[in-house]
């Protein structure tokens, strides 16, 4: 009879991770966190909570599509705005406000309702799951973010914490999306040990490309890094391009414009010169994916930290090569966007 990995003693989990690390060549602390990421998805989508959730972001590209070769440690989820605010959305087919004043009202309600839903529905469900399975972890919340703090049996450099963050948003539908199978990186590596598995509804990778590309565009125009761990977006954009998904995203003009309209309404930003950032222009011929000056240096430093902690599962390309590839992606996107 196989053992369930997360139900093993701390000592046994450490031993299993050591074997898995030796066989896979991946750091043990990342294999451990990956197991908790998949457990979280399994718990969410194995309950009624999953009915209106869409799994998105870099972790979805790694776990659901296998197109990025890096460890992605947090879980981004969209709770369908039509479910959390049906009284506001009404019969709006695109689930977009009609004016800036309406957007402010929608966003204000979402900011109030989403933390209440996380605290009232998600936290109790996950806490119950942990207790029933007798797992060594606790749940805490910070607004719309929920953290699963687990008992770590392995450690890295400190860049990756023994905590899985589930970050919920609720200002879109998350579409297009479809069901995908998710397994742990250590699944099948160690005999007679079963790791978590899940089947979440996942945002299509083409939309994720445009979400990341426009986020990069904002960073380049603002010329400053907000916090840490931004380098992953550039890495992901290049991997999406290698998989042919960037080209597919370029060709889907309706999707590009839908992402631009959504960000224009819900996530307005200003450039370093305080001018409003034009997302529609960005996806139609004016996309910038390579920063300059101090912003480029900050990005390079963050990329180096990501590499040092082993988050890239393959040999990391030099930072200047990564930037060259991003420049090429922007050039091709802009050529098609202007056509």
Secondary structure, DSSP 8 states (H G I E B T S, - for coil): --EEGGGS-HHHHHHHHHHHHHHH-S-HHHHHHHHHHHHHHHHHHTSGGGGGEEEEHHHHIIIII----B----EEEEE-HHHH-HHHHTT-TT---SSHHHHHHHHHHHHHHHHHHIIIIIHHHHHHHHHHHT-SEEEEEETTEEEEEE--S---SSSS-SEEEEEEE-SS---SEEE--EE-TTTTTSTTEE--EE--EEE-HHHHHHHHHHHHHHHHHHT---SS--HHHHHHHHHHHHTTHHHHHHH-HHHHHHHHHHHHHH---B-TTS-B--HHHHHTT-------HHHHHHHHHHHHHHHHTT-BSS----HHHHHHHHHHHHHHHHHHHH-
